[in-house]
């Protein structure tokens, strides 16, 4: 993330929180926590719940509970029927976090543009090839939800274990603490699009 975005939540960081984008020493002490980011779209009720109760394990029951926020009965029933046909969740009951220089454009933009997480949004968003009905579901959900980046911390040991091969990983909810929840405004999206980290 860029400095302007980090400054939004900087005063909520603890003394042993490490923002990797700003870490220029050789190694991170084992006693530190690593700051990561989770992109999502939320109904206002979901935002309130997340602020009060942290992440819930994203299992099938979790996704069925999410559907209660959809007031349109036809859309809700359609997604519920598709959910029942699934054998597993995309999330594998874990929270996906990105670390370091991530701008939530390109491949990550899907998390901010679509409600429900991969398990649900894959039921109505097929990257432009979906039917008119599914497109309408997507429009309906985008109109009633807002994009957020959930700023999180995980222990350095947990980070090393789950992100051994890159700058992202999936974590048990018990291992993730929420530092802040930042609404992604047009200004923030424009900042992301202008970032250039080079090769």
Residue pairs with C-beta under 8 A, 6 or more apart in sequence:
1 19
1 21
1 37
1 101
1 102
1 103
2 21
2 103
2 191
2 192
2 195
3 22
4 191
5 149
5 182
5 188
5 191
5 192
6 19
6 21
6 22
8 180
8 182
9 151
9 179
9 180
9 182
12 151
12 179
12 180
13 19
13 35
13 179
14 33
14 153
16 29
16 31
16 32
16 33
17 32
17 33
17 34
17 35
17 153
17 179
18 28
18 32
18 33
18 34
18 35
18 156
19 35
20 28
20 34
20 35
20 99
20 100
21 100
21 101
28 34
28 156
29 156
30 156
30 157
31 156
32 155
32 156
33 153
33 154
33 155
33 156
33 177
34 99
34 153
34 154
34 155
34 156
34 159
35 99
35 151
35 152
35 153
35 179
36 97
36 98
36 99
36 151
36 152
36 153
36 154
36 159
37 97
37 98
37 99
37 102
37 104
37 149
37 150
37 151
37 152
38 95
38 96
38 97
38 98
38 111
38 149
38 150
38 152
39 98
39 104
39 108
39 111
39 112
39 147
39 148
39 149
39 150
39 184
40 111
40 112
40 117
40 147
40 148
40 149
40 150
41 111
41 112
41 113
41 114
41 115
41 116
41 141
41 142
41 145
41 146
41 147
41 148
42 50
42 115
42 145
42 146
42 148
43 69
43 115
43 144
43 145
44 146
45 69
46 66
46 69
47 146
47 148
47 181
50 150
50 178
50 181
51 178
51 181
54 173
54 176
54 177
54 178
55 95
55 173
55 176
55 178
56 62
56 173
57 93
57 172
57 173
58 89
58 91
58 93
58 94
58 95
58 117
58 119
58 173
59 89
59 93
60 83
60 86
60 89
63 83
63 89
63 116
63 117
63 119
63 120
64 80
64 83
66 116
66 120
67 76
67 79
67 80
67 83
68 76
70 76
70 79
70 141
72 140
75 137
75 140
75 141
78 133
78 137
79 116
79 120
79 123
79 124
79 137
82 123
83 119
83 120
83 123
86 119
89 119
90 117
90 118
90 119
90 122
91 117
91 118
91 119
91 170
92 170
93 172
94 170
94 171
94 172
94 173
95 152
95 170
95 171
95 172
95 173
95 176
96 168
96 169
96 170
96 171
97 152
97 154
97 168
97 169
97 170
97 171
97 176
98 104
98 108
98 167
98 168
99 159
99 163
99 167
99 168
99 169
100 167
101 167
101 195
101 197
102 108
102 167
102 168
103 192
103 193
103 195
104 111
104 112
104 149
104 184
104 189
104 192
105 189
105 192
105 193
110 121
110 125
111 117
112 147
112 148
112 149
112 184
112 189
113 142
113 147
114 121
114 124
114 125
114 138
114 141
114 142
115 121
115 141
115 142
115 145
116 123
116 141
121 138
123 134
124 130
124 134
124 137
124 138
124 141
125 134
125 138
126 134
130 138
146 183
146 184
147 183
147 184
148 181
148 182
148 183
148 184
149 181
149 182
149 184
150 178
150 180
150 181
150 182
151 178
151 179
151 180
151 181
151 182
152 176
152 177
152 178
152 179
153 176
153 177
153 179
154 162
154 171
154 175
154 176
154 177
155 175
158 171
158 175
159 169
162 169
162 170
162 171
163 169
182 188
